[in-house]
Amino acid sequence: MRALVQRVSRAQVTVDGEVVGAIDAGLCVLVGATHDDTDREARKLAQKLWKLRIFADADDKMNLSVADVGGELLVISQFTLYADAAKGNRPSYVAAARPEQAEPLVDAVVEHLRSLGAPVATGRFRADMAVELVNDGPVTIALEIPGNGTSG
């Protein structure tokens, strides 16, 4: 699985003019799945997100996690994280999991986060979403949790 993590002071996702998910300070996380991802990768990604130390401590060092600061997470499915534009100018998305496989995996990330105690808002799968956020820092981190039993 792949994730693009942004530390935010606020974020929201809107579908057809309706806010479907919103958070204050925390993490806005775009999540993509590939063909060999399983619940194992979803669980590892959730744990990594919950403990990722990208918030400032008293010495202004990025040493605290979203769990430590009582932050929230906004998780949004994003198949384009598996885009491949190596050949030509039109990206290929063949590495992205099909929607029927990806949706339960993104849902699993959300459920694993909630089981850890995380307050989580979400986007809407397969919807045309407008994402608004204020990137705090700015801090943006790309994460990869390799699938198919490989370490990561």
Backbone as a printed PyTorch tensor [residue, N CA C, xyz], in Angstrom:
tensor([[[  0.8480,  -1.1730,   0.0000],
         [  0.0000,   0.0000,   0.0000],
         [  0.8900,   1.2310,   0.0000]],

        [[  0.3440,   2.2860,  -0.5480],
         [  1.0290,   3.5660,  -0.5550],
         [  0.1610,   4.6020,   0.1320]],

        [[  0.8460,   5.5510,   0.7490],
         [  0.1250,   6.6580,   1.3690],
         [  0.9320,   7.9320,   1.1970]],

        [[  0.2280,   9.0140,   0.9640],
         [  0.8100,  10.3400,   0.9720],
         [  0.2230,  11.0390,   2.1860]],

        [[  1.0930,  11.3570,   3.1410],
         [  0.6750,  11.8690,   4.4410],
         [  1.0310,  13.3500,   4.5330]],

        [[  0.0510,  14.1580,   4.8680],
         [  0.2970,  15.5800,   5.0640],
         [ -0.1350,  15.9710,   6.4670]],

        [[  0.7840,  16.6190,   7.1850],
         [  0.4350,  17.1640,   8.4960],
         [ -0.3700,  18.4380,   8.2340]],

        [[ -1.5520,  18.5070,   8.8310],
         [ -2.4580,  19.6120,   8.5220],
         [ -2.9600,  20.2990,   9.7900]],

        [[ -3.3120,  21.5580,   9.6410],
         [ -3.9930,  22.2520,  10.7310],
         [ -5.5040,  22.0900,  10.5870]],

        [[ -5.9460,  21.7680,   9.3570],
         [ -7.3370,  21.4020,   9.0990],
         [ -7.4240,  20.8180,   7.7000]],

        [[ -8.4590,  19.9950,   7.4830],
         [ -8.6780,  19.4100,   6.1580],
         [-10.1220,  18.9610,   6.0450]],

        [[-10.6270,  18.9680,   4.8240],
         [-11.9740,  18.4590,   4.5930],
         [-12.0960,  17.9450,   3.1690]],

        [[-13.0430,  17.0500,   2.9830],
         [-13.3470,  16.5160,   1.6570],
         [-14.8330,  16.7290,   1.4030]],

        [[-15.1220,  17.2210,   0.1980],
         [-16.4830,  17.5530,  -0.1980],
         [-16.8750,  16.7420,  -1.4200]],

        [[-18.1170,  16.2550,  -1.4190],
         [-18.6790,  15.5450,  -2.5690],
         [-20.0070,  16.2200,  -2.9090]],

        [[-20.1330,  16.6640,  -4.1490],
         [-21.3610,  17.3350,  -4.6030],
         [-21.7910,  18.4550,  -3.6630]],

        [[-20.8290,  19.2460,  -3.1920],
         [-21.1240,  20.3810,  -2.3280],
         [-21.3620,  20.0410,  -0.8710]],

        [[-21.3170,  18.7590,  -0.5010],
         [-21.5450,  18.3230,   0.8720],
         [-20.2200,  17.8880,   1.4950]],

        [[-19.8960,  18.4330,   2.6810],
         [-18.6990,  17.9990,   3.3980],
         [-18.9730,  16.6070,   3.9480]],

        [[-18.1840,  15.6260,   3.4850],
         [-18.3790,  14.2390,   3.9250],
         [-17.3600,  13.8120,   4.9700]],

        [[-16.2840,  14.5740,   5.1160],
         [-15.2820,  14.2910,   6.1220],
         [-14.4800,  15.5450,   6.4100]],

        [[-14.2130,  15.8180,   7.6790],
         [-13.4390,  17.0030,   8.0490],
         [-12.7080,  16.7450,   9.3600]],

        [[-11.5190,  17.3340,   9.4650],
         [-10.7360,  17.2380,  10.6990],
         [-10.1120,  18.5960,  11.0070]],

        [[ -9.7360,  18.7500,  12.2650],
         [ -8.8810,  19.8600,  12.6640],
         [ -7.4460,  19.3410,  12.5890]],

        [[ -6.5740,  19.7440,  13.4770],
         [ -5.1630,  19.3740,  13.4040],
         [ -4.9730,  17.8600,  13.3910]],

        [[ -4.1080,  17.4140,  12.4930],
         [ -3.8180,  15.9880,  12.3930],
         [ -3.1640,  15.6510,  11.0790]],

        [[ -3.6070,  14.5370,  10.4920],
         [ -3.0280,  14.0430,   9.2450],
         [ -4.0960,  13.8730,   8.1750]],

        [[ -3.8120,  14.3980,   6.9940],
         [ -4.6220,  14.1010,   5.8070],
         [ -3.8430,  13.0370,   5.0530]],

        [[ -4.4760,  11.8820,   4.8260],
         [ -3.7710,  10.7240,   4.2760],
         [ -4.4800,  10.2330,   3.0180]],

        [[ -3.7640,  10.2950,   1.8860],
         [ -4.2490,   9.6990,   0.6480],
         [ -3.7070,   8.2780,   0.6160]],

        [[ -4.5840,   7.2920,   0.3820],
         [ -4.1990,   5.8800,   0.4550],
         [ -4.5070,   5.1830,  -0.8650]],

        [[ -3.5170,   4.4610,  -1.3680],
         [ -3.6900,   3.6580,  -2.5700],
         [ -3.3150,   2.2130,  -2.3040]],

        [[ -3.9950,   1.3110,  -2.9970],
         [ -3.7270,  -0.1260,  -2.8560],
         [ -3.3090,  -0.6900,  -4.2070]],

        [[ -2.4840,  -1.7340,  -4.1470],
         [ -2.0770,  -2.4520,  -5.3470],
         [ -2.5620,  -3.8960,  -5.2430]],

        [[ -2.3170,  -4.6860,  -6.2790],
         [ -2.9170,  -6.0080,  -6.4290],
         [ -2.5750,  -7.0120,  -5.3330]],

        [[ -1.3690,  -6.9450,  -4.7910],
         [ -0.9780,  -7.9540,  -3.8110],
         [ -1.1400,  -7.4840,  -2.3670]],

        [[ -1.8080,  -6.3640,  -2.1530],
         [ -2.0520,  -5.8930,  -0.7930],
         [ -3.1500,  -6.7100,  -0.1190]],

        [[ -3.0000,  -6.8670,   1.1930],
         [ -3.9560,  -7.6210,   1.9950],
         [ -4.2360,  -6.8410,   3.2800]],

        [[ -5.0190,  -7.4370,   4.1560],
         [ -5.2850,  -6.8410,   5.4590],
         [ -3.9880,  -6.6300,   6.2370]],

        [[ -2.9940,  -7.4580,   6.0040],
         [ -1.6990,  -7.3160,   6.6700],
         [ -1.0930,  -5.9500,   6.3740]],

        [[ -1.0940,  -5.5450,   5.1170],
         [ -0.5360,  -4.2460,   4.7400],
         [ -1.3990,  -3.1060,   5.2890]],

        [[ -2.7220,  -3.2980,   5.2830],
         [ -3.6260,  -2.2760,   5.8320],
         [ -3.3370,  -2.0600,   7.3140]],

        [[ -3.1350,  -3.1320,   8.0410],
         [ -2.8380,  -3.0430,   9.4780],
         [ -1.4980,  -2.3460,   9.7110]],

        [[ -0.4740,  -2.7330,   8.9380],
         [  0.8480,  -2.1200,   9.0950],
         [  0.8070,  -0.6310,   8.7700]],

        [[  0.0510,  -0.2660,   7.7300],
         [ -0.0580,   1.1460,   7.3720],
         [ -0.7540,   1.9240,   8.4900]],

        [[ -1.8270,   1.3840,   9.0330],
         [ -2.5430,   2.0550,  10.1290],
         [ -1.6100,   2.2670,  11.3190]],

        [[ -0.8580,   1.2530,  11.6740],
         [  0.0680,   1.3800,  12.8050],
         [  1.1350,   2.4280,  12.5330]],

        [[  1.6500,   2.4470,  11.3140],
         [  2.6720,   3.4290,  10.9340],
         [  2.0940,   4.8370,  11.0030]],

        [[  0.8890,   5.0370,  10.4920],
         [  0.2670,   6.3620,  10.5160],
         [  0.0420,   6.8450,  11.9460]],

        [[ -0.4250,   5.9700,  12.8130],
         [ -0.7510,   6.3260,  14.1920],
         [  0.5010,   6.7020,  14.9880]],

        [[  1.6390,   6.1110,  14.6230],
         [  2.8710,   6.3230,  15.3970],
         [  3.9210,   7.1680,  14.6790]],

        [[  3.6400,   7.6160,  13.4620],
         [  4.5880,   8.4110,  12.6780],
         [  4.8730,   9.7300,  13.3970]],

        [[  6.1270,   9.9490,  13.7350],
         [  6.5100,  11.0950,  14.5720],
         [  6.8520,  12.3040,  13.6980]],

        [[  5.8200,  13.0860,  13.3700],
         [  6.0280,  14.2620,  12.5230],
         [  5.4110,  15.5290,  13.1230]],

        [[  5.1080,  15.4880,  14.4320],
         [  4.6040,  16.6670,  15.1360],
         [  5.6880,  17.1560,  16.1000]],

        [[  5.7480,  18.4660,  16.2920],
         [  6.8030,  19.0680,  17.1050],
         [  6.6000,  18.8070,  18.5950]],

        [[  7.7180,  18.5480,  19.2630],
         [  7.7090,  18.4260,  20.7200],
         [  8.0380,  19.7940,  21.3340]],

        [[  8.2830,  19.8430,  22.6330],
         [  8.5680,  21.1010,  23.3320],
         [  9.8460,  21.7710,  22.8290]],

        [[ 10.7480,  20.9940,  22.2400],
         [ 11.9940,  21.5430,  21.6940],
         [ 11.8950,  21.8370,  20.2020]],

        [[ 10.6780,  21.8040,  19.6580],
         [ 10.3930,  22.0600,  18.2480],
         [ 11.0430,  21.0310,  17.3150]],

        [[ 11.2040,  19.8110,  17.8080],
         [ 11.7080,  18.6890,  16.9960],
         [ 10.5210,  17.8100,  16.6220]],

        [[ 10.5220,  17.3030,  15.4060],
         [  9.4530,  16.3920,  14.9990],
         [  9.6820,  15.0710,  15.7170]],

        [[  9.0250,  14.9320,  16.8610],
         [  9.2760,  13.7950,  17.7280],
         [  7.9870,  13.1940,  18.2870]],

        [[  6.8350,  13.7620,  17.9070],
         [  5.5570,  13.2860,  18.4300],
         [  4.6770,  12.7720,  17.2970]],

        [[  3.8350,  11.8070,  17.6400],
         [  2.9150,  11.2210,  16.6650],
         [  1.5490,  11.8830,  16.7700]],

        [[  0.6860,  11.5860,  15.8260],
         [ -0.6900,  12.0750,  15.8890],
         [ -1.3720,  11.5330,  17.1390]],

        [[ -1.0070,  10.3410,  17.5530],
         [ -1.5340,   9.7760,  18.8060],
         [ -1.0900,  10.6090,  19.9990]],

        [[  0.1850,  11.0040,  20.0060],
         [  0.7410,  11.7790,  21.1110],
         [  0.0860,  13.1460,  21.2670]],

        [[ -0.2730,  13.7750,  20.1350],
         [ -0.8110,  15.1410,  20.1800],
         [ -2.3340,  15.1710,  20.1820]],

        [[ -2.9690,  14.0050,  20.1760],
         [ -4.4310,  13.9600,  20.1730],
         [ -5.0340,  14.4590,  18.8740]],

        [[ -4.3270,  14.2290,  17.7600],
         [ -4.7910,  14.6810,  16.4550],
         [ -5.7890,  13.7310,  15.8130]],

        [[ -6.3220,  14.1720,  14.6940],
         [ -7.3030,  13.4040,  13.9310],
         [ -6.6940,  12.9960,  12.5890]],

        [[ -7.3510,  12.0700,  11.9090],
         [ -6.9150,  11.6630,  10.5750],
         [ -8.0770,  11.7560,   9.6010]],

        [[ -7.7760,  12.2310,   8.4050],
         [ -8.7220,  12.2190,   7.2910],
         [ -8.1210,  11.2880,   6.2500]],

        [[ -8.7670,  10.1380,   6.0180],
         [ -8.2590,   9.1160,   5.1050],
         [ -9.0930,   9.1330,   3.8260]],

        [[ -8.3870,   9.2590,   2.6890],
         [ -9.0400,   9.3830,   1.3890],
         [ -8.4170,   8.3940,   0.4180]],

        [[ -9.2420,   7.5800,  -0.2050],
         [ -8.7710,   6.6300,  -1.2080],
         [ -8.2200,   7.3900,  -2.4170]],

        [[ -7.0790,   6.9100,  -2.9500],
         [ -6.4240,   7.6220,  -4.0500],
         [ -5.6820,   6.6450,  -4.9550]],

        [[ -6.3800,   6.0920,  -5.9550],
         [ -5.7530,   5.1020,  -6.8290],
         [ -4.6050,   5.6870,  -7.6360]],

        [[ -4.5840,   6.9960,  -7.8550],
         [ -3.5300,   7.5970,  -8.6790],
         [ -2.1550,   7.5600,  -8.0130]],

        [[ -2.0810,   7.1400,  -6.7420],
         [ -0.7710,   6.9660,  -6.1210],
         [  0.0220,   5.8530,  -6.8050]],

        [[ -0.6690,   5.0010,  -7.5520],
         [ -0.0010,   3.9400,  -8.3080],
         [  0.1300,   4.2690,  -9.7870]],

        [[  0.0740,   5.5430, -10.1180],
         [  0.2700,   5.9610, -11.5060],
         [  1.7200,   5.7100, -11.9270]],

        [[  1.8930,   5.3120, -13.1750],
         [  3.2210,   5.1260, -13.7450],
         [  3.2920,   5.9580, -15.0140]],

        [[  4.1030,   7.0020, -14.9850],
         [  4.2440,   7.8860, -16.1440],
         [  5.6340,   7.7570, -16.7630]],

        [[  6.2710,   6.6020, -16.5820],
         [  7.6240,   6.3980, -17.0960],
         [  7.6660,   6.4220, -18.6220]],

        [[  6.6100,   5.9270, -19.2570],
         [  6.5630,   5.8940, -20.7170],
         [  5.4760,   6.8430, -21.1880]],

        [[  5.8380,   7.7820, -22.0120],
         [  4.8540,   8.7050, -22.5590],
         [  4.3810,   9.7160, -21.5360]],

        [[  3.2850,  10.3820, -21.8750],
         [  2.7640,  11.4540, -21.0330],
         [  1.4370,  11.1230, -20.3770]],

        [[  0.8790,   9.9840, -20.7110],
         [ -0.3810,   9.5670, -20.0960],
         [ -0.0830,   8.4670, -19.0920]],

        [[ -0.3200,   8.7210, -17.8080],
         [ -0.0050,   7.7060, -16.8030],
         [ -0.8280,   6.4320, -16.9800]],

        [[ -0.1990,   5.3320, -16.6320],
         [ -0.8780,   4.0380, -16.5830],
         [ -1.2250,   3.7560, -15.1290]],

        [[ -2.3770,   3.1310, -14.9270],
         [ -2.8220,   2.8140, -13.5700],
         [ -2.9600,   1.3070, -13.3640]],

        [[ -2.2540,   0.5160, -14.1670],
         [ -2.3900,  -0.9380, -14.0750],
         [ -1.9140,  -1.4870, -12.7290]],

        [[ -1.0390,  -0.7710, -12.0340],
         [ -0.5570,  -1.2450, -10.7330],
         [ -1.5680,  -0.9880,  -9.6090]],

        [[ -2.5580,  -0.1430,  -9.8670],
         [ -3.5740,   0.1390,  -8.8460],
         [ -4.5500,  -1.0270,  -8.7600]],

        [[ -4.9300,  -1.3570,  -7.5310],
         [ -5.9240,  -2.4220,  -7.3320],
         [ -7.2650,  -1.9860,  -7.9210]],

        [[ -8.0250,  -2.9440,  -8.3890],
         [ -9.3770,  -2.6690,  -8.8880],
         [-10.2360,  -2.1760,  -7.7190]],

        [[-11.2460,  -1.3780,  -7.9920],
         [-12.0660,  -0.8140,  -6.9110],
         [-12.6270,  -1.8520,  -5.9430]],

        [[-13.0500,  -2.9960,  -6.4530],
         [-13.6320,  -4.0150,  -5.5690],
         [-12.6040,  -4.6200,  -4.6080]],

        [[-11.3140,  -4.5160,  -4.9350],
         [-10.2570,  -4.9460,  -4.0270],
         [ -9.7860,  -3.7790,  -3.1620]],

        [[ -9.6750,  -2.5960,  -3.7460],
         [ -9.1210,  -1.4380,  -3.0380],
         [-10.0420,  -0.9220,  -1.9350]],

        [[-11.3420,  -0.8800,  -2.1970],
         [-12.2600,  -0.3010,  -1.2040],
         [-12.1890,  -1.0120,   0.1460]],

        [[-12.2580,  -2.3560,   0.1980],
         [-12.1560,  -3.0030,   1.5040],
         [-10.7920,  -2.7910,   2.1770]],

        [[ -9.7330,  -2.6120,   1.3860],
         [ -8.4120,  -2.3810,   1.9750],
         [ -8.3190,  -0.9940,   2.6010]],

        [[ -8.8470,   0.0180,   1.9210],
         [ -8.8550,   1.3620,   2.4930],
         [ -9.7480,   1.3780,   3.7310]],

        [[-10.8940,   0.7010,   3.6480],
         [-11.7680,   0.5800,   4.8250],
         [-11.0390,  -0.0960,   5.9790]],

        [[-10.2080,  -1.0910,   5.6620],
         [ -9.4560,  -1.8040,   6.7080],
         [ -8.4470,  -0.8850,   7.3820]],

        [[ -7.8000,  -0.0080,   6.6170],
         [ -6.8830,   0.9670,   7.2140],
         [ -7.6440,   1.8230,   8.2250]],

        [[ -8.8180,   2.3050,   7.8220],
         [ -9.6500,   3.1440,   8.6990],
         [-10.0500,   2.3780,   9.9560]],

        [[-10.5130,   1.1430,   9.7850],
         [-10.9470,   0.3530,  10.9430],
         [ -9.7890,   0.0300,  11.8860]],

        [[ -8.6100,  -0.2720,  11.3210],
         [ -7.4420,  -0.5330,  12.1680],
         [ -7.0470,   0.7270,  12.9260]],

        [[ -7.0990,   1.8820,  12.2730],
         [ -6.8050,   3.1400,  12.9640],
         [ -7.7880,   3.3550,  14.1090]],

        [[ -9.0580,   3.1410,  13.8450],
         [-10.0690,   3.3330,  14.8900],
         [ -9.8580,   2.3690,  16.0490]],

        [[ -9.4160,   1.1500,  15.7520],
         [ -9.1710,   0.1810,  16.8250],
         [ -7.9930,   0.5970,  17.6980]],

        [[ -7.1120,   1.4390,  17.1530],
         [ -5.9860,   1.9710,  17.9210],
         [ -6.3940,   3.1910,  18.7430]],

        [[ -7.6070,   3.6780,  18.5270],
         [ -8.1000,   4.8460,  19.2470],
         [ -8.0980,   6.1260,  18.4390]],

        [[ -7.8180,   6.0340,  17.1590],
         [ -7.7280,   7.2230,  16.3140],
         [ -9.1020,   7.7470,  15.9170]],

        [[ -9.2970,   9.0670,  16.0250],
         [-10.4960,   9.6710,  15.4410],
         [-10.2630,   9.8280,  13.9350]],

        [[-11.0940,   9.1800,  13.1180],
         [-10.8700,   9.1410,  11.6750],
         [-12.1080,   9.6080,  10.9240]],

        [[-11.9060,  10.5480,  10.0080],
         [-12.9210,  10.9390,   9.0360],
         [-12.4670,  10.3860,   7.6900]],

        [[-13.3940,  10.2560,   6.7480],
         [-13.0430,   9.6760,   5.4500],
         [-13.6600,  10.4620,   4.3000]],

        [[-13.1380,  10.1690,   3.1350],
         [-13.7540,  10.6290,   1.9080],
         [-14.8270,   9.6140,   1.5220]],

        [[-15.2540,   9.6500,   0.2750],
         [-16.2550,   8.7120,  -0.2250],
         [-15.6620,   7.9810,  -1.4250]],

        [[-15.5860,   6.6720,  -1.3110],
         [-14.9740,   5.8420,  -2.3540],
         [-15.7270,   6.0100,  -3.6730]],

        [[-14.9860,   6.0920,  -4.7700],
         [-15.4760,   6.2200,  -6.1460],
         [-16.2170,   7.5250,  -6.4180]],

        [[-16.0960,   8.4870,  -5.5360],
         [-16.7570,   9.7780,  -5.7490],
         [-15.7510,  10.7840,  -6.3010]],

        [[-16.2630,  11.7980,  -6.9630],
         [-15.4510,  12.9220,  -7.3960],
         [-15.3560,  13.8580,  -6.1950]],

        [[-14.2000,  13.8510,  -5.5390],
         [-14.0340,  14.5650,  -4.2680],
         [-13.2030,  15.8250,  -4.4610]],

        [[-13.5550,  16.8560,  -3.7110],
         [-12.7450,  18.0620,  -3.6110],
         [-12.1100,  18.0450,  -2.2190]],

        [[-10.7770,  18.0440,  -2.1820],
         [-10.0560,  17.9860,  -0.9190],
         [ -9.4400,  19.3590,  -0.6600]],

        [[ -9.7390,  19.8980,   0.5090],
         [ -9.1530,  21.1670,   0.9310],
         [ -8.3620,  20.9130,   2.2010]],

        [[ -7.1560,  21.5100,   2.2710],
         [ -6.3590,  21.3220,   3.4660],
         [ -5.3940,  22.4770,   3.6390]],

        [[ -4.9660,  22.6490,   4.8650],
         [ -3.8930,  23.5780,   5.1800],
         [ -2.7390,  22.7220,   5.6750]],

        [[ -1.7260,  22.5790,   4.8140],
         [ -0.5620,  21.7690,   5.1450],
         [  0.2620,  22.5350,   6.1630]],

        [[  0.4960,  21.9320,   7.3090],
         [  1.1910,  22.5610,   8.4180],
         [  2.6730,  22.2550,   8.3230]],

        [[  3.4670,  23.2480,   8.0470],
         [  4.9190,  23.0560,   7.9840],
         [  5.5570,  23.7320,   6.7770]],

        [[  5.3400,  23.2850,   5.5870],
         [  4.5730,  22.1060,   5.2000],
         [  5.3420,  20.8140,   5.4690]],

        [[  4.5890,  19.7850,   5.8370],
         [  5.1520,  18.4510,   6.0340],
         [  4.3530,  17.4820,   5.1840]],

        [[  5.0330,  16.8190,   4.2610],
         [  4.4180,  15.8090,   3.4000],
         [  5.3710,  14.6270,   3.3160]],

        [[  4.8500,  13.4270,   3.6140],
         [  5.6680,  12.2170,   3.6580],
         [  5.0120,  11.1450,   2.7890]],

        [[  5.8030,  10.5070,   1.9380],
         [  5.3190,   9.3640,   1.1600],
         [  5.7100,   8.0820,   1.8840]],

        [[  4.7270,   7.1980,   2.0630],
         [  4.9780,   5.9160,   2.7270],
         [  4.6530,   4.7720,   1.7780]],

        [[  5.3870,   3.6990,   1.9080],
         [  5.0940,   2.4860,   1.1430],
         [  5.1780,   1.3080,   2.0980]],

        [[  4.1220,   0.5080,   2.1030],
         [  4.0980,  -0.7360,   2.8550],
         [  4.0590,  -1.8390,   1.8060]],

        [[  5.2080,  -2.4750,   1.5280],
         [  5.2480,  -3.4880,   0.4650],
         [  4.3170,  -4.6560,   0.7730]],

        [[  3.6910,  -5.1650,  -0.2570],
         [  2.7660,  -6.2790,  -0.0930],
         [  3.4150,  -7.6180,  -0.3860]],

        [[  2.5420,  -8.6340,  -0.3860],
         [  2.9330,  -9.9920,  -0.7610],
         [  4.0130, -10.5900,   0.1340]],

        [[  3.9070, -10.2890,   1.4400],
         [  4.8000, -10.9310,   2.3950],
         [  6.1920, -10.3500,   2.4650]],

        [[  6.4810,  -9.2710,   1.6970],
         [  7.8090,  -8.6840,   1.7870],
         [  7.8760,  -7.7610,   2.9940]],

        [[  9.0600,  -7.5030,   3.4780],
         [  9.1970,  -6.6540,   4.6720],
         [  9.0200,  -5.1920,   4.2970]],

        [[  8.6020,  -4.3870,   5.3000],
         [  8.4480,  -2.9720,   5.0140],
         [  8.2490,  -2.1520,   6.2160]]])
